[in-house]
Every structure is written in C-alpha cells, then in structure tokens.
Amino acid sequence: MTVTGLGSSLAYLLSRAERGVNRGLAAALAGEDVTVEQWRIMRALADGRGESMGELAEAVLMPHPTLTKAIDRLIDRALVYRGPSKGDRRRVAVFVSERGAELLARIDGAVAEQQGAIALALGPDRTARLMSDLEALVQALDETESKA
C-alpha cells in the first residue's frame, strides 16, 4: 500500500504521534493538576543535581520565556526552587523540591501506565524498537545540526 498526501510525510507522522501521546499523557497527569510540560521539567530535575535555565530549556524542549513562566508556576506551588548551582555557587540553578519529588513519585505510576498502554497497543518488541529508532533519529539529527 502506497501512502500519499500528509501520511507520506515523516514530519507529519511524528507530529501526529507526538500529539496523540501527549494527549494521553495530559489525561494521565490531569488528576494531579500537572501539565505535560511541568512533568517534563520535574522529571528533568529529578536527579537532584539542579540545572541552569539554559540547560533545562534544552532538556525539556521549551523556549526560555515559556520555561521561565512554567518555572514560576512550579515555584508558586512549591514544587521546584531556584538556588545556587552545586558545581558553581555563583550560578543559579533550578531544583525539584521535596514536595515536587513526592508529586513526581505519585504521577510516575500514571506515566508508566500510559506508556504501558502504548506498549500494549504496539507490542513490547515494536515499542522498544520504536524508542530505539527514535533515539537514533534524534542522535543523527543532532550530529547533522552540529556539522552545519
């Protein structure tokens, strides 16, 4: 079967898949009043090392102004905080708070359940292959971008 139109575009199919995954993830997070973007921020900070705003923006795929607003909302809820970087006390970093870590622990189950539903729909082998292929694509695009 030959696919034509938008369905033949890799960019379109990736965008459509991303929207579908994020819709399911948003529904899973709604019970804790957490957005997908807020979850990504807290998940990126979960290791406790803290991140500068620049590092965090890159990690969570958000432009700086949008990230700043999201961080401010998370600070208002006492889920993250700003403090001196552990590596360089002169730099400011963002850290997940104890309350944020507790929230993250609660929502990790919902996130895993949502990913499990995808794995059930595709099958575990296809899901693992898809994740591996997407990681390879990201790496190849990063390498291409760094050469440009």
Backbone bond lengths (Angstrom), bond angles and torsions (degrees), N, CA, C in turn:
res aa  C-N    CA-C-N  psi(-1)  N-CA   C-N-CA  omega(-1)  CA-C   N-CA-C  phi
1 M - - - 1.451 - - 1.526 108.83 -
2 T 1.332 116.27 124.34 1.457 121.43 178.08 1.517 109.17 -93.24
3 V 1.334 115.44 129.41 1.461 121.09 179.51 1.519 108.18 -96.35
4 T 1.334 115.13 135.60 1.461 119.83 178.83 1.521 109.17 -126.16
5 G 1.310 116.13 176.37 1.459 120.73 178.81 1.512 111.55 69.20
6 L 1.325 115.59 -151.06 1.462 120.18 -178.29 1.525 112.28 -59.18
7 G 1.316 116.50 -34.15 1.458 120.71 -178.92 1.512 114.09 -62.82
8 S 1.320 117.79 -12.81 1.464 121.06 177.50 1.527 111.77 -93.15
9 S 1.323 117.27 0.38 1.462 121.90 -178.57 1.527 111.17 -97.92
10 L 1.319 116.30 121.10 1.457 120.78 177.19 1.524 110.45 -58.79
11 A 1.325 117.36 -44.13 1.468 121.12 -179.34 1.531 110.71 -59.18
12 Y 1.317 116.86 -43.15 1.462 120.40 179.59 1.528 111.19 -64.43
13 L 1.339 116.72 -46.92 1.463 119.90 -178.22 1.535 111.18 -63.94
14 L 1.325 117.35 -39.39 1.462 120.10 176.94 1.525 110.98 -63.91
15 S 1.325 116.95 -42.74 1.467 120.78 178.69 1.518 111.39 -64.02
16 R 1.308 116.22 -42.38 1.464 120.25 -179.85 1.529 111.07 -65.07
17 A 1.331 116.81 -41.67 1.462 120.90 177.78 1.525 109.98 -65.03
18 E 1.326 117.29 -42.85 1.458 121.32 -179.94 1.523 110.74 -61.54
19 R 1.298 117.15 -42.00 1.476 120.26 178.54 1.523 111.18 -63.79
20 G 1.307 116.17 -42.81 1.464 119.45 179.48 1.523 112.07 -64.39
21 V 1.312 116.57 -43.72 1.465 120.79 178.59 1.526 109.71 -63.54
22 N 1.329 117.09 -45.30 1.464 120.02 -178.93 1.524 112.54 -67.09
23 R 1.327 117.61 -32.38 1.473 120.07 175.42 1.516 110.32 -61.79
24 G 1.315 116.28 -46.27 1.461 120.85 178.20 1.514 111.84 -65.12
25 L 1.321 116.52 -40.15 1.460 120.82 178.86 1.524 110.82 -66.40
26 A 1.329 117.13 -41.44 1.473 121.05 178.28 1.526 110.50 -60.43
27 A 1.326 116.52 -41.26 1.464 120.03 178.84 1.531 110.73 -65.04
28 A 1.329 116.58 -38.24 1.463 120.52 179.74 1.528 111.67 -68.14
29 L 1.319 117.47 -30.47 1.465 122.23 -177.02 1.527 113.44 -90.23
30 A 1.314 116.63 -15.92 1.467 121.10 -173.01 1.525 112.75 -59.08
31 G 1.304 118.37 -33.38 1.457 121.41 -179.45 1.524 113.70 -61.63
32 E 1.314 117.05 -24.59 1.466 121.60 178.40 1.524 111.33 -104.25
33 D 1.331 117.06 8.96 1.462 122.08 179.34 1.534 111.46 56.80
34 V 1.323 115.38 46.47 1.458 122.73 179.79 1.521 108.04 -123.20
35 T 1.324 117.00 133.66 1.462 121.11 176.33 1.525 109.30 -86.46
36 V 1.311 115.78 165.04 1.466 120.77 176.49 1.524 109.85 -59.07
37 E 1.324 117.37 -42.36 1.462 121.28 -179.81 1.524 111.22 -63.43
38 Q 1.340 117.43 -42.23 1.464 120.84 178.55 1.528 110.62 -64.94
39 W 1.322 117.02 -39.29 1.460 120.56 176.57 1.523 110.23 -61.44
40 R 1.345 117.00 -45.42 1.469 119.72 179.19 1.521 111.01 -59.42
41 I 1.326 117.30 -41.68 1.465 121.19 179.67 1.525 109.88 -61.66
42 M 1.326 116.84 -51.95 1.467 119.58 -178.06 1.525 111.71 -64.44
43 R 1.333 116.94 -38.34 1.464 120.72 178.42 1.531 109.57 -63.43
44 A 1.338 118.04 -40.27 1.470 121.57 179.03 1.525 111.43 -65.92
45 L 1.325 117.05 -28.08 1.466 121.55 -178.43 1.531 112.75 -93.07
46 A 1.304 117.96 -3.77 1.462 122.39 -170.80 1.513 114.18 -62.55
47 D 1.328 118.33 -21.54 1.465 119.55 -178.27 1.528 112.87 -75.10
48 G 1.352 117.08 -8.52 1.454 121.06 175.16 1.516 115.88 81.91
49 R 1.332 117.71 -1.81 1.469 120.21 -178.72 1.514 112.71 -76.18
50 G 1.323 116.83 -24.72 1.455 120.62 -175.10 1.516 110.01 81.40
51 E 1.321 115.07 150.86 1.466 120.87 -178.97 1.514 108.57 -137.46
52 S 1.327 115.89 145.23 1.460 119.61 171.36 1.526 107.42 -71.09
53 M 1.306 116.43 162.56 1.468 119.65 179.35 1.527 110.70 -61.30
54 G 1.321 117.78 -37.61 1.465 120.65 178.69 1.513 112.17 -63.94
55 E 1.338 116.25 -46.61 1.462 120.93 178.51 1.526 110.68 -62.72
56 L 1.325 114.88 -41.80 1.458 120.09 -177.94 1.525 111.01 -67.23
57 A 1.327 117.35 -42.04 1.471 121.25 179.12 1.527 110.19 -58.07
58 E 1.315 116.19 -43.30 1.464 120.09 179.41 1.526 111.07 -66.92
59 A 1.321 116.27 -43.12 1.469 120.76 -177.31 1.521 112.27 -64.93
60 V 1.338 117.46 -39.30 1.464 120.29 -174.40 1.525 113.27 -99.71
61 L 1.329 115.88 5.83 1.471 121.83 173.74 1.521 112.89 62.69
62 M 1.337 116.24 44.34 1.463 120.66 -178.27 1.523 109.91 -128.87
63 P 1.340 117.07 142.46 1.465 118.96 172.79 1.529 110.22 -68.31
64 H 1.327 116.34 151.66 1.471 121.31 -175.74 1.528 114.17 -52.06
65 P 1.343 120.12 -48.69 1.470 118.70 -177.98 1.532 112.99 -60.69
66 T 1.315 116.46 -40.04 1.466 120.97 178.88 1.522 110.47 -67.29
67 L 1.324 115.96 -40.98 1.461 120.28 178.32 1.524 110.84 -63.58
68 T 1.325 116.84 -42.86 1.474 120.20 179.98 1.521 110.51 -58.57
69 K 1.320 117.49 -44.28 1.468 120.92 178.62 1.530 110.92 -63.49
70 A 1.326 116.20 -42.38 1.467 120.01 179.85 1.527 110.78 -65.06
71 I 1.322 116.89 -41.63 1.470 120.74 178.36 1.522 109.96 -63.40
72 D 1.323 117.25 -43.12 1.460 120.55 178.96 1.530 110.78 -59.68
73 R 1.329 117.50 -40.32 1.469 120.31 178.20 1.530 111.16 -66.18
74 L 1.329 116.30 -39.40 1.463 119.89 178.22 1.524 111.25 -68.36
75 I 1.326 117.05 -35.45 1.471 120.63 176.07 1.525 109.43 -65.41
76 D 1.339 117.12 -42.41 1.471 120.66 177.98 1.527 111.65 -57.55
77 R 1.319 117.13 -30.86 1.469 121.83 179.23 1.529 112.15 -92.50
78 A 1.335 116.52 3.29 1.474 123.37 -179.83 1.532 112.20 61.13
79 L 1.329 116.55 33.83 1.458 121.18 179.22 1.524 112.26 -95.81
80 V 1.325 117.07 -25.67 1.460 122.69 174.44 1.524 107.62 -138.54
81 Y 1.320 116.10 166.95 1.464 120.75 176.33 1.519 109.25 -149.90
82 R 1.328 114.78 158.14 1.462 121.39 175.30 1.528 108.06 -97.66
83 G 1.323 115.66 143.53 1.464 120.71 178.18 1.508 109.70 -162.70
84 P 1.325 116.98 177.63 1.460 119.76 179.86 1.528 110.93 -67.23
85 S 1.316 115.26 141.22 1.457 121.01 178.34 1.520 109.82 -63.70
86 K 1.310 116.73 141.38 1.465 120.38 179.79 1.523 111.46 -69.40
87 G 1.340 116.91 -28.87 1.460 120.71 -179.60 1.517 113.06 -83.39
88 D 1.321 116.73 -31.05 1.463 121.95 -177.76 1.517 107.04 -146.51
89 R 1.318 116.93 101.09 1.469 122.58 -173.51 1.527 112.73 -60.22
90 R 1.338 117.94 -15.35 1.467 120.39 178.39 1.524 111.90 -78.90
91 R 1.318 117.11 -20.90 1.469 122.21 -179.18 1.521 110.64 -91.50
92 V 1.321 115.07 147.54 1.467 120.79 176.32 1.525 108.31 -94.53
93 A 1.308 114.78 137.45 1.462 120.84 178.11 1.522 108.60 -129.31
94 V 1.314 115.67 165.52 1.462 122.26 176.92 1.525 107.00 -110.38
95 F 1.328 115.33 136.94 1.461 122.47 -178.47 1.522 109.06 -128.92
96 V 1.321 116.32 150.32 1.464 120.14 171.97 1.530 106.72 -80.05
97 S 1.314 116.46 137.33 1.466 121.18 179.42 1.521 109.57 -82.87
98 E 1.314 115.67 172.25 1.460 120.12 176.15 1.526 110.18 -60.73
99 R 1.327 115.40 -42.29 1.463 119.95 178.01 1.530 110.57 -62.61
100 G 1.335 116.91 -40.36 1.462 121.08 177.30 1.515 111.80 -64.77
101 A 1.332 117.02 -40.06 1.471 120.81 178.27 1.525 110.87 -64.58
102 E 1.330 116.59 -37.54 1.466 120.34 177.22 1.526 110.80 -65.48
103 L 1.326 116.19 -42.53 1.463 120.51 177.41 1.525 109.99 -63.04
104 L 1.309 116.47 -44.74 1.458 121.01 179.90 1.529 110.66 -59.80
105 A 1.313 117.06 -41.17 1.471 120.60 178.09 1.528 110.71 -61.87
106 R 1.331 116.27 -37.80 1.476 119.72 178.97 1.522 111.45 -68.24
107 I 1.319 117.16 -40.72 1.468 118.94 -174.60 1.521 112.91 -85.77
108 D 1.326 117.77 -14.37 1.466 119.81 177.96 1.531 111.31 -56.90
109 G 1.319 116.80 -36.12 1.461 119.86 178.63 1.518 112.09 -64.23
110 A 1.334 116.46 -41.53 1.463 120.63 179.02 1.523 110.82 -66.31
111 V 1.323 115.54 -38.67 1.470 120.20 178.98 1.531 109.49 -66.40
112 A 1.325 116.88 -44.58 1.468 120.66 178.57 1.521 111.20 -63.23
113 E 1.323 116.23 -38.10 1.469 120.67 178.40 1.524 110.71 -63.39
114 Q 1.324 116.31 -42.85 1.465 120.44 179.26 1.532 110.58 -64.61
115 Q 1.337 116.93 -42.72 1.460 120.00 177.53 1.525 110.23 -66.43
116 G 1.319 116.58 -35.41 1.458 120.48 176.63 1.519 112.45 -63.16
117 A 1.338 116.37 -36.25 1.471 120.07 177.55 1.527 110.54 -64.29
118 I 1.324 115.70 -37.70 1.473 119.53 177.03 1.527 109.45 -66.13
119 A 1.330 116.21 -44.49 1.469 120.38 178.97 1.524 111.22 -62.17
120 L 1.326 116.53 -35.95 1.461 120.30 177.91 1.527 110.39 -66.39
121 A 1.340 116.37 -40.86 1.466 120.53 -179.69 1.524 111.78 -67.51
122 L 1.333 116.85 -40.56 1.469 120.79 -177.63 1.523 113.15 -91.82
123 G 1.296 116.22 -25.02 1.455 121.66 -170.68 1.517 108.58 94.88
124 P 1.333 117.14 147.09 1.468 120.54 -174.68 1.531 113.83 -62.92
125 D 1.327 117.37 -38.47 1.467 119.49 -179.07 1.526 111.84 -67.50
126 R 1.324 116.01 -44.62 1.479 119.30 178.93 1.521 110.67 -65.87
127 T 1.338 117.28 -37.04 1.464 120.76 178.86 1.526 109.88 -63.85
128 A 1.328 116.67 -47.13 1.469 120.56 178.95 1.526 110.53 -61.76
129 R 1.325 116.97 -41.32 1.469 121.04 178.88 1.521 110.64 -65.57
130 L 1.336 117.05 -41.51 1.465 120.86 178.13 1.524 110.43 -60.98
131 M 1.321 116.84 -45.97 1.464 119.79 179.88 1.525 110.79 -63.00
132 S 1.314 117.22 -41.10 1.457 121.56 178.39 1.531 110.80 -64.98
133 D 1.317 116.23 -44.00 1.469 120.63 178.96 1.526 111.61 -64.16
134 L 1.331 117.00 -40.92 1.462 119.92 178.74 1.524 111.04 -66.06
135 E 1.321 117.08 -39.97 1.468 120.73 176.86 1.531 110.11 -62.42
136 A 1.330 117.26 -41.89 1.467 120.95 177.69 1.530 110.73 -63.51
137 L 1.331 116.30 -39.50 1.467 120.29 177.79 1.526 110.64 -63.34
138 V 1.319 117.15 -46.11 1.470 121.25 178.61 1.519 110.07 -58.64
139 Q 1.321 116.78 -45.33 1.467 120.62 -179.81 1.526 111.03 -63.32
140 A 1.321 117.31 -44.12 1.469 120.73 179.35 1.525 111.04 -63.02
141 L 1.333 116.81 -41.73 1.467 120.00 178.48 1.525 111.22 -65.92
142 D 1.333 117.22 -39.10 1.466 120.99 177.08 1.524 110.80 -62.36
143 E 1.322 116.28 -42.76 1.469 120.46 179.48 1.519 110.71 -65.44
144 T 1.318 117.52 -41.46 1.464 121.74 178.55 1.514 110.27 -63.60
145 E 1.328 116.05 -42.06 1.470 121.34 -179.65 1.528 111.13 -65.95
146 S 1.332 116.85 -38.50 1.474 119.55 -178.56 1.519 111.79 -70.38
147 K 1.333 118.19 -23.90 1.465 121.88 178.82 1.533 111.07 -81.09
148 A 1.330 116.01 -22.76 1.475 119.99 -175.64 1.512 112.36 -75.67
